[in-house]
Amino acid sequence: MVEMRAGLRSRLRRVVQRVEDQHRALREITVELDRALASGSRESAHAWLTRMRDALRAHFELEEEVVFPALHGLDPDTLSEIEQLERDHGRLLERLRALLAGEPGATPLTPADVKGLRERLAAHELREEHLLEQALAGEGG
């Protein structure tokens, strides 16, 4: 059991930098999205929003296929937190789909939309990082 936990921690350590790099890239995309909106370029804003959606899909795939299973393997009590993070993934992608598709009821993209996405992503990242820190701190496991 100790060897399995050590292996899971090792796997997590290898992907943590990638996760952090993706978080940084997502924050940069929101900055560019703000710039596009400020310039009045709806085409550029749409392109940055599309980049955000694509980057989030790749990021969520890494988390759901590698990070979350390793976290759960290290501490089965994290299951409800992991499930909440996965629900967040779905809600964030759904919001982006609505903004990109211009579905009925979806307002045109505004700086407030970008601020809301940024805040939701920041809160999500903090919860993920907290779980990762706890898992990696348990070296003796």
N, C-alpha and C positions, 0 to 999 in steps of 0.2 A: 504494500500500500504506500509506503514511504517513497519507494522508487517511482511509482506511478505519479504521485504528487510532484516529485522533483521533475519528472518529464513534462508534466503539464505546465509547471512554472517556467521551465526552460522554453517551451513552445510559446508561452505568453510573452516572455522577455524578448523573443525574436520578433514578435509582431507589434509590440508596444510602440516602437519608433515609427513604424508604418502608420499605425493608428494616429499617433500624434501629428505626423506629417500630413495626413489626410485632414485632420481637424484644422490645422493651420491653412491648408489650401482652401477649405470650405469658408473659413473666415475671410480669406483674400477674395474669394468669389463674391461674397456679400459686399465688400468694399467696391469692387468693380461694378456690381449691380447698382449700388447707390450712385456711383459716378454716371452710369448710363442714364439713370432716371433723372439726375440733376441736369444732364445735357439735353434732355428732352428726346433722346433717341429711343423710341419704342423698339426698333429693330435690334439695337444693341442690348437693350434690357432683356428682350426676349431671348437673345443668344446667350447672355449670362445666366438667365434663369434656366435655360436648357442645360448649360454646363453644370449648374448646381444640381439639377435633377440627376444627371448622369454621374457626377462625382458622388452624390449621396447613395445612389444605387450600388456603386462599387464599394463604397465604404461600409454600407449596411451588409453587403454580402460577406465581406471580410469578418465583420463582427459576428454575424449569425452562423457562419460556417466554421470559424476558428476560435474567436475570442469567447463567445458565450458558452460553447460546449466546454472549453477549458475551464472557465470560471465555475460552471456548474459541477464539473468533475472535481475541482478543488474544494468546493463548498456547496453541497446540495441545497443548503438553506438560502442560497442566492436566487433560487428559481423564480420567486415572485418578482424580484427586482429585474431579473433578465426578461421575464415575460412583459413587464411594463416597458422596458426599453424597446423590445420588439414591437409592441403596440405603438410606441412613439414613432418608430420607423414607418409604420404603415400610415399613421396620421400625417407625418411630414411629407411623405411622397404623395399622398392624396391631395394635400394642400397645393403642392407644386403642380400636380396634374390639373387641378382646377384653375390655377392661375395661368398655366400655359394653354389650356383648352378654351378658356373664356366661357366656361359652362354657365348656364343661367344661374344668376345669384352671385356669381363671382365678379367682384369689382375689378376694374382695370388695375394693374400693378401700381402700387403707390409706395412712397418711402416708408409709410407705416407698415405695409406688408413686409418689406424687407427687414424693418426693425423687429417685427414679430417673429419672422423666421430666424433672425440672428439670436434673439432672446431664447427661443425654443431650442435652437441648436446648442447654445451655451449651457443651458440648464441640463440638456441631455448629455453633453460632453462631461460636465462635472460629475454626474451620477456614474457614468462609465468609468471615468478616471478614478473615482473613489473606490469602485469595485475592484479595479485593476490594482490599485495601491494596496488594498487589503489582501488580495490574493498573493501578490508578490512579496508582501511583508511576512507572510507565514512560511518563511524558509525552512523551518524545522519540520513542518507538516507531515 
